[in-house]
Amino acid sequence: CGMPASRCDVDHNVDWALGGHTELTNLGPLCEGHHTVRHHTDWRIEQVAGLGGAILWTSPSGRRYLVEPERAVPVFRSTESVGAPF
C-alpha cells in the first residue's frame, strides 16, 4: 500500500480492548482499507522487534508478508542512559 502514514489510522497491533498498550511498539499506521481487513477478517499483524516498525502480516492460510517502513522508527533513549549532565 502506498498510502502515506500521515493519511492512515493509527492501529493497536494488539487491540486495546484486549489489553494492548498504547505505546510505540504496539502502534502502526494502517490505511482505512487495511485497517478494515485487519479487524474484520482472519488476517493477523504483529510488529517485528528490532526492525524499526516493520509489520508482519499473516494471511488466514498462514502465508506471511513482511512490510518494512519507508524510514525506520527512531529509537529514543533516556538522557540518564547517555550520561547527560541534566
C-alpha positions in Angstrom: 0.0 0.0 0.0 1.4 3.4 -0.9 -0.8 5.4 1.5 1.5 7.9 3.4 1.4 7.3 7.2 0.0 10.9 7.6 -3.2 9.8 6.0 -3.5 6.5 7.9 -5.3 5.3 11.0 -3.0 4.6 14.0 -3.8 0.9 14.9 -3.0 -1.0 18.0 -1.3 -4.3 16.9 -2.7 -6.0 20.0 -6.1 -4.5 20.4 -6.5 -2.0 23.2 -9.8 -3.7 24.2 -7.8 -7.0 24.6 -5.1 -5.5 26.8 -2.8 -4.0 24.2 -0.9 -0.9 25.3 -0.9 2.5 23.7 2.9 2.7 23.1 5.1 2.9 20.0 5.9 -0.8 20.0 2.2 -1.6 19.7 1.1 1.0 17.2 1.3 1.2 13.5 -0.2 3.2 10.6 -2.8 1.3 8.5 -4.8 2.9 5.6 -8.6 2.7 6.1 -8.8 -0.4 3.8 -6.1 -2.4 5.5 -7.4 -1.3 8.9 -10.8 -2.8 7.9 -9.2 -6.0 6.6 -7.2 -6.4 9.8 -10.3 -6.1 12.1 -12.9 -7.8 10.0 -11.1 -10.8 8.6 -8.7 -13.5 9.9 -5.6 -11.6 8.8 -3.2 -11.0 11.7 -0.4 -8.4 12.2 2.5 -8.0 14.5 5.4 -5.6 14.8 8.8 -7.3 14.4 11.1 -6.2 17.2 14.3 -4.6 16.1 13.2 -3.8 12.5 12.2 -0.1 13.1 8.4 -0.5 12.8 8.2 -3.4 10.3 4.9 -5.2 10.3 4.4 -8.9 9.7 1.1 -9.7 8.1 -0.1 -13.4 8.3 -2.9 -14.5 6.0 -5.8 -16.8 7.0 -3.9 -19.6 5.2 -0.7 -18.9 7.2 1.3 -17.1 4.4 3.4 -14.3 5.9 4.3 -10.9 4.4 6.9 -8.6 5.9 6.1 -4.9 5.3 9.0 -2.6 6.1 8.6 1.1 6.7 10.0 3.7 4.3 12.0 5.0 7.2 12.8 3.2 10.4 11.2 4.4 13.5 13.8 6.3 15.6 15.0 4.9 18.8 14.6 7.2 21.8 16.7 6.8 24.9 16.5 8.5 28.3 19.1 11.2 28.9 20.1 9.2 32.0 21.3 6.3 29.8 23.7 8.6 27.8 25.1 10.4 30.8 23.8 13.9 30.0 24.5 16.5 32.7 20.9 17.4 33.4 
